[in-house]
Amino acid sequence: WTDRLPADLRGAGPEMYRNILAGGYRLVRDYINSMFPMERRGDDTSYLELFNIATSVDFLVKPCKTAFEVAKVLTGSDQAEIGLCRIASYVHERRTGDKDAAAALLAIRPPGALTDIAPKWRIDEASSYSQAEFKRKER
């Protein structure tokens, strides 16, 4: 996949967008603005990046008249998926401090990032086994 997100990537763009609106925000930009005090906005590179992403998503859905149209546009837009995943990643890391989980939330991980190549189900099985063995050895 060099020009599109992988076809088997489970998209979450419409759900993330709905969650932002359900939080009482009219626009994705309003959501980003709520996280940064006015005095930090001009100097904070994270704010500048996230505000630009939010603006592109807002522009993409502006012509939509119904929630169905919004969902259809967001489902079909790799750029919206990448952007909303980046926002979700930032929020998760800021909320929890977990950089690994935040990196896993990205739609595209940068080259050199140490990420698992095994399918999620395989990693989940290995983690469960490891936890069970740890508990067994503690007894």
C-alpha positions as CSV (number, residue, x, y, z in Angstrom):
1,W,0.0,0.0,0.0
2,T,1.9,3.0,-1.2
3,D,-1.0,5.3,-2.2
4,R,-3.9,4.2,0.0
5,L,-4.5,2.8,3.5
6,P,-4.6,-1.0,3.6
7,A,-7.9,-2.4,2.5
8,D,-8.2,-4.5,5.6
9,L,-7.6,-1.6,8.0
10,R,-10.6,-1.3,10.2
11,G,-11.6,2.4,9.8
12,A,-12.8,4.3,12.8
13,G,-13.1,7.8,11.3
14,P,-16.9,8.1,11.4
15,E,-17.0,6.8,15.0
16,M,-14.3,9.2,16.2
17,Y,-16.1,12.1,14.5
18,R,-19.4,11.2,16.1
19,N,-17.6,11.0,19.5
20,I,-16.3,14.5,19.0
21,L,-19.8,15.8,18.2
22,A,-21.3,13.8,21.1
23,G,-18.9,15.7,23.4
24,G,-20.8,18.9,22.5
25,Y,-18.4,20.2,19.9
26,R,-19.7,21.7,16.7
27,L,-16.5,21.2,14.7
28,V,-13.3,19.2,15.1
29,R,-11.5,22.5,15.3
30,D,-13.6,23.4,18.4
31,Y,-12.5,20.1,20.0
32,I,-8.9,20.9,19.4
33,N,-9.3,24.4,20.6
34,S,-10.8,23.1,23.9
35,M,-7.5,21.2,24.6
36,F,-5.2,24.2,24.3
37,P,-5.3,27.4,26.3
38,M,-5.3,30.5,24.1
39,E,-1.9,31.6,25.3
40,R,-0.3,28.3,24.2
41,R,-1.7,28.0,20.8
42,G,0.8,30.2,18.9
43,D,3.9,28.5,20.2
44,D,2.7,24.9,20.5
45,T,3.6,22.8,17.4
46,S,1.1,20.1,18.5
47,Y,-1.7,22.6,18.4
48,L,-0.7,23.8,15.0
49,E,-0.5,20.3,13.6
50,L,-3.8,19.2,15.2
51,F,-5.6,22.4,14.3
52,N,-4.6,21.9,10.6
53,I,-5.8,18.3,10.6
54,A,-9.1,19.3,12.3
55,T,-9.6,22.0,9.7
56,S,-9.1,19.6,6.8
57,V,-11.7,17.2,8.3
58,D,-14.1,20.1,8.9
59,F,-13.7,21.2,5.3
60,L,-14.2,17.7,4.0
61,V,-17.6,17.2,5.8
62,K,-18.9,20.8,5.4
63,P,-20.9,20.0,2.2
64,C,-22.7,17.1,3.8
65,K,-26.3,17.6,4.7
66,T,-27.0,14.4,6.7
67,A,-25.2,12.1,9.2
68,F,-25.3,9.4,6.6
69,E,-23.5,11.6,4.1
70,V,-20.8,12.5,6.7
71,A,-20.3,8.8,7.5
72,K,-20.0,8.0,3.8
73,V,-17.4,10.8,3.2
74,L,-15.4,9.9,6.3
75,T,-15.5,6.2,5.4
76,G,-14.1,6.9,2.0
77,S,-11.4,9.3,2.9
78,D,-7.9,8.0,3.8
79,Q,-6.9,11.6,4.7
80,A,-9.7,11.9,7.3
81,E,-8.9,8.5,8.7
82,I,-5.2,9.4,9.1
83,G,-6.1,12.8,10.6
84,L,-8.7,11.5,13.1
85,C,-6.4,8.7,14.1
86,R,-3.6,11.2,14.7
87,I,-5.9,13.3,16.9
88,A,-7.0,10.2,18.8
89,S,-3.4,9.2,19.3
90,Y,-2.5,12.6,20.7
91,V,-5.5,12.6,23.1
92,H,-4.8,9.1,24.3
93,E,-1.1,9.8,25.0
94,R,-2.0,13.1,26.8
95,R,-4.6,11.4,28.9
96,T,-2.7,8.2,29.8
97,G,1.0,8.9,29.1
98,D,1.1,5.6,27.1
99,K,3.3,6.4,24.1
100,D,3.1,2.8,22.8
101,A,-0.7,2.7,22.8
102,A,-0.7,6.1,21.2
103,A,1.6,5.0,18.4
104,A,-0.6,1.9,17.9
105,L,-3.6,4.2,17.3
106,L,-2.1,5.9,14.3
107,A,-3.4,4.8,10.9
108,I,0.1,4.9,9.5
109,R,3.2,4.2,11.7
110,P,6.4,5.8,10.6
111,P,9.3,3.7,9.3
112,G,11.5,2.4,12.1
113,A,8.8,2.4,14.7
114,L,9.1,-0.8,16.6
115,T,5.7,-2.3,16.0
116,D,4.5,-5.9,15.9
117,I,4.0,-7.5,12.5
118,A,1.9,-10.3,13.8
119,P,-1.9,-10.1,13.5
120,K,-3.7,-8.7,16.6
121,W,-5.3,-12.0,17.4
122,R,-1.9,-13.7,17.5
123,I,-0.5,-11.0,19.8
124,D,-3.5,-11.2,22.1
125,E,-3.1,-15.0,22.4
126,A,0.6,-14.6,23.2
127,S,-0.1,-11.9,25.8
128,S,-2.8,-14.1,27.4
129,Y,-0.4,-17.1,27.5
130,S,2.4,-15.0,29.0
131,Q,0.2,-13.5,31.7
132,A,-1.1,-16.9,32.6
133,E,2.4,-18.3,32.9
134,F,3.5,-15.4,35.0
135,K,0.6,-16.0,37.4
136,R,1.3,-19.7,37.5
137,K,5.0,-19.1,38.4
138,E,4.0,-16.7,41.1
139,R,2.0,-19.4,43.0
